[in-house]
Amino acid sequence: MFTGIIEATGTIASIAPSGTNIDIWVDSPITNELKIDQSVAHNGVCLTVVAIEGSKYKVTAVQETLLKTNLSNWQAGDIVNLERAMKVGDRLDGHFVQGHVDAIATCIEKQTLEGSWLFRFRFPEQFAALVIEKGSVCLNGVSLTAFNIGKNELTVTIIPYTYNHTNFSQIENDTIINIEFDVLGKYLLRQQEVAA
């Protein structure tokens, strides 16, 4: 379980196929605090640390993850948002994030405002019921508040701290990101579907 509050960014050092999976080495400022078997969210995708060497650690992404996320687009040199799993008793500054990405979303608008940035994203219509005005959404691992909701579009505003300490500074029009919808909304929607 995560909160959507990014701890650090890492750099993809290398990517190699391993059957239908891929092995990813990440160079990170938090590597010396990691342990093998630990869960780390990478752009919102929960992956398990399987090896550590110096400032780098390795994770493996399976085929299902590659189909649902933007990991198949990653390249060496890309910057990724990192968050370790939350500790019981810590403050929950974002919202409950599982690290189970639901889909990819595409940036369709980026505006530079005076002191902030506005981003608009389009996501698959099948998830339209999971986004509400002023509700929580996780984009590339970042807990954000959605507004100006359309059927399959939403807008978020990014403050300078988040812009400078995550990979949102690299997002432009047509950039594909990961999106995870609020888990409470998913359970409520499923309950309605089963009861119907």
N, C-alpha and C positions, 0 to 999 in steps of 0.2 A: 504494500500500500504506500502511496506517495501523496504529496500535497500540491504539486505543481509549482513549487518554489524552487527555482534552479539554483544549485549550489555552485556550479562552475561550468565552463565549457571545455570540451576536449577536441582534439584534432584526430581525424581518421588517419592512422599511420599506414595501414595496408588492409586490403580485402582480398580473400582468396576463396574460391569455391571448394566445398567439401561435400561431394555427392549433390543432393538437392539443397543443402544448406550453404551458408557462407560463414567463414571465420573472419572476424573483424578485430584488428588491433587498434586500440585507442591510446593516444598519448594524452595524459591528463594530470592536472595539478593535485588531484585527490587520490592518485594511484597508491601512494604510500600509506593511505588510510584504508585501503580495500583489502578484503580477504577472498580467497577462492570460495565459491558457492554463494557469494553475496549478490543481491539483486540491485541493479542500477538501471534507472530509466534513461534512455538515450533518445532524445527528441520525443519523449513520452512513451517509448517502447521499453518494457521491462525485459532486460536480458541478464543472464547469469554470468558472473566472472568465472572463467575456467582456467586462466593462467595469468601470471604476473611476472614481468621482466623489467626491472628498472622502473622507468617512468611510464611504462606501457602495460596495458592489460588486454586480455583477449576475451571476447564474447562470441557466441555462435547464434545465428538467426536461422530458424527452420523455415521450411517452404511456406507454411501458413502465415508466418510473420511477414515474409517477403511479399505475399499476395495482398495483404491488408494494409501495408505501410509504405513509406517512401524509401525504405532501406535499400531496395534494389537500384535506386538512383544514386546511392552514396558513392563517393570516389575519395581516393586518398587526398588529403588536404582539406576536406570538408570540416566545418566546425559543427559540433553537436552539443546540445544542451544536456547537462548531466544532473541527476538527483539520486541520492541514495534513499533507500526505503526509510520511512519515518520510524521514529522510536516511540513506543508507548510512553505517554506522559509529556511529549513535546507539544509545543503550541501548534495548532493547525492553522497556519496563516493563509493557506490557499483553500482547497476543497479536497474531498476524498477522490483520489485518482488511483486507478488500478494498474495503470501501465499496460492496459489491454486496448490498443488502438482499434477504433471501430472502422475507420476509413481514411482515405486521403481527401484533402481539400485543396483547392487551387486559389491562389491570391488573384483577385480580379481588379483590385484597386489599392493603391498606396498613396496616401496624402501626407505631406510634411506640414504640420501645423506649427504654431508658435509655442514650442515647448513640449510637443508630443507628436505622435505619428498615428494615423488612422489606417487600418487595414480592413479590407472587405474580402471575405472568402466565400467560395461556392463549394457545396458538398453534395453528395448523392441525395436525391429526393426521398429515398426510403427512410432517411433519418430525420425528416422534417419535424416530426412530433416530439423529438427529443431536445429541441432548442426553444427556450422561452426568453422573453424580454427580461433583461437584467439577471439572467440565469448564468450558472457557471459552465464553462467549457474549457477543455484542455487542448491547446494548440502547440504542437512541437514540444510538449511537456510542460508548457507554461499555463498556469491557472489564470483564466481571464474571465471578464464579465462581457457577455454578448448583448448587443443592442441593435436597433434597426433591423429586426429579424424579417427576412423574406421567407418564401416557401422553402428554399434550399440555399439561403444566403444569410450571412451574419456579419456584423462589424464589431471590431474591438479597437480600443485605443491603448497605445503603448507609451508609458512614461519614459523619460530619458534613462533612468537606472536600468529598467528592463531592456531597453533598446541597446544599451552599451554592454550589458552583462549576459546577453543571450544571443542566439543567432538570428533574432528578428532584424538586426541591422543588415542582414544579407538577403532578406526576403524582398522580392520585387514582383511585378505583375507576371503571372504564369508560374511562379514558384509553387511547387507541390509540397504540402506539409502534412503532418499527421494530426488527426483529430480524434479525441476521445470525448464522448458525451457523458453527461452526469449520470452516475450509476443509479441514483435514486429514480431518475426519470425512466431509465431502462427497465427497472423492476416494476414501476407503476404501469408502464405501457404493456409489459408482458402479462401482468395480472389482468388487464383489460382484455387482451387478446385471448387468454385462456378462458375467461369468464363469458366471452361472447358466444 
